[in-house]
Amino acid sequence: MLQNYFKIGWRNLLKNKVFTLINILGLSVGLTFALLIGIFIWDESQINTDLKNIDNQYVLHSKWKQPNMGMEITTLAPLAKTLKEQYPSLVENYYRFDGVSTTVSKANKNFREDIQIGDSTLLTMYGLPLLHGDARTALNKPFSVILSQNTALKYFGKTDVVGQNIQIESFSRERKDFMVTGVLAPIPYNSVTQFVSTEIPILLPMSSLGYFGRDASITTWDNAYIVNYVELKKGVRPAELQKPIAQLIESHASPLIKANLEVTLKPLKTIYLDSNNALIRKTLLTLSLIAAFIVFMAIVNFVNISIGSSSTRLKEIGVRKVLGSKKNQVMGQFLTESTLLALFSAFFSLVLYQLTRPIFGEIVGKEVRSIFSALPFFMISALVLGLVVGLIAGAYPAFVLSSLPSVDSIKGKLKTVKEKHFFRYSLMSTQFCIALFVFGAAVIISQQVSYFFDKDLGYSKESIIWAAVPRDWSAAGVEKMQTIRKELTRLPDVQEATLSFEIPNGRAGFQAGLFRVGQDSTQAAFVPILQTDAHFASTYQIPILSGSFFRPVDSSNPTDHIVLNAKATKALNFASPEAAVGQRVRLQGFAQPFTVIGVSDDFHFQSMRDNIAPLVFIHLNTLNNYRYFSFKIKSKALNKSIASIQKKWNELLPGAPFEFSFLDNMLQNLYQAEIRLKKAAQLSTTLAIVIVLLGVIGMVSLSVARRTKELGIRKVLGASSISLVMLFLKEFLIVISIASLVALPLVFIVMNQWLQNYAYRIDIGWVSLISITSTLGILIVFLVVLQTFKSTLINPIESLRSE
């Protein structure tokens, strides 16, 4: 019996090639997108799960009462170690790290690298494998280093390099040999070794902090900028550590920190998904809903075309029943056909998956695994998807057609399923509604992302490049770098250059409490501190509202001068920017008061997710800290300008790599999640529209075929071609009108809620929403007219002869 079902089903699919192709294309596109999204969501949800004892691993997470007092992802430097030492019955292990970047050299190879300086527990605590070396001792000795496989290949051209040396530069520009004691095997992305960057950094033992002049930072309870991890004993709950943590903070921290800091444990297993206000988790949920919608739309197409083509098979069903076929046998025939079609679509979707995988990888910003990396999984997934989709899509047509009375079937009557096809048009309305919703959401997301880059940021981002510089954090080091800066500004293509510790990427070196002299320090507003030279405002073209920026002659800048932004003057209750100039203010942690010499206009130092906050500038000479050169290029020939800067750089800073980035690229990274969502939404819109149009083609073709005789009669009675076209077109216009009435308010409500995540956002205009409906409507009208107009030109005699 089953063999007969397949044989008849295969013949029917071949007999109706056009509708079979439309169904296969629609289902394949939907299933391909579902597979791509599914694999991406699975891989994202599995981040960190490969780490050893992951269910017991936690990150110490800071919650500050005062905004800008510290970061959520870092906490007090000694906390994790002290928990292990004083509460060994609760804590199994701990790991902490501090991150730096500096120049790493081997022979004539010089690169600027991210370095993670951490406890020796790293490899054993998380079970990170080594290709070469001993994981138990690799981070025990001073001046030892662990490289990733790629880093070893970059410097040595091979991975078996244990015992060989590389040179690492300190912040005083001293260079020392570090012995390679281990080479990491390839490991999946995780939130320990790749906490800051997607690349695995160079790993150094905690004893190396002294080489960078930061050894005191890991022992002081005033340093709240160290990432802390703990592994709990089996069976210990995170809540059991809350009291010990509170006691340690009460015993060791400063009064200011005690009053403002609460430390909790966040599971390392989910820290990636929950970071940035759970932005990644929300994005994955959005993508999964979009994938479900796309598959649903493909199923709707299948159901509509199956029911629409049923009139050509009514007599076949009637004859089957007269000859003794039972209802379940007729249902079995239709379910077999739908499953056969869905299985073919599912396996064809694997081919499409492999072809579109690189394109989707570019959209989501990461490599999507090949089907050959897990072929059995993909084959089983295709089989299950095909069976499930086939049964769901075929269930309604099979049930309806098998329920028809034998007499009605033989006569070709479909009255029992209502000639007006209410159910089919309900499905079509739902499909159009989803397409309009996805289309509208994509337009609004695109407009918001464009707004990020088009809005005036309060500074110039055009033709600015920046590059990290070698560090010598001393008065002599600052003076030397300023001399180099002057040499670089003499280049004809360089309009201006500045030396600073920060660039406008939202990452301040530190925060401090700001308050007026004579004011209670407990009322201080915590603000980011930007350390710059006198040329920062002119390079980035930040307007000065009153007073001046630092003096152009850098060596003469007093270390007690400060520049506020407009928001900071309001936080300090100055009547105006002019009233703030000449006033005295204090920063917590600094012994001397500062004199306000100028007030800058507000600008977006952080992303537009947050409101512009108060911030202050202090001169480099205050702390002698710096990290970057920024260049404002005046030539339009950027490649030529950059080449001339690199040439001069190599003369002035031999051995220091010139690794530059455009400020525009930095902004791209700042909104990376939103850009990915924009690309995914645009892809979803394209697929949704393709599926809708395929459905329209199938529905119109079936409708024309079923009503050929009616067209002939109407034409004989004097109907014009336009009136005949409108006969078909009005049905789709009614459907899209109903869909618009439902979808557009939904788009407005849902996307308006999404926009609340951003302090600076677009306003949703009804003109944009109506234009979305108009665009989809025009496409549908074009297709319907194109298909039906040809039928209206057929000779009525030929139409009347058709059966």
Secondary structure, DSSP 8 states (H G I E B T S, - for coil): -HHHHHHHHHHHHHHTHHHHHHHHHHHHHHHHHHHHHHHHHHHHHTTTTTSTTGGGEEEEEEEESSTTSS-SS-B-TTHHHHHHHH-TTTEEEEEEEEEEEEEEEETTEEEEEEEEEE-TTHHHHHT--EEEE-TTTTTTSTTEEEE-HHHHHHHHSSS--TT-EEEEE-TBS-EEEEEEEEEE------TTTTSS-SS--EEEEGGGGGGGT-GGGGT-TT---BEEEEEE-TT--GGGGHHHHHHHHHHHS-HHHHHHEEEEEEETTTHHHHHHHHHHHHHHHHHHHHHHHHHHHHHHHHHHHHHHGGGGGHHHHHHHHHTT--HHHHHHHHHHHHHHHHHHHHHHHHHHHHHHHHHHHHHHTS----GGGGHHHHHHHHHHHHHHHHHHHHHHHHHHHHTS-HHHHHHT--GGG-TT-HHHHHHHHHHHHHHHHHHHHHHHHHHHHHHHHHS--SS--TTEEEEE---B-SHHHHHHHHHHHHHHHTSTTEEEEEEES--SSS--SEEEEEEETTS-GGG-EEEEEEEE-TTHHHHHT--EEEE--S-SSGGG--TTEEEEEHHHHHHTT-SSHHHHTT-EEEETT-SS-EEEEEEE----SS-TTS-----EEEEHHHHT---EEEEEE--S-HHHHHHHHHHHHHHHSTT----EEEHHHHHHHHTHHHHHHHHHHHHHHHHHHHHHHHHHHHHHHHHHHHTHHHHHHHHHTT--HHHHHHHHHHHHHHHHHHHHHHHHHHHHHHHHHHHTT-SS-----HHHHHHHHHHHHHHHHHHHHHHHHHHHTS-HHHHHH--
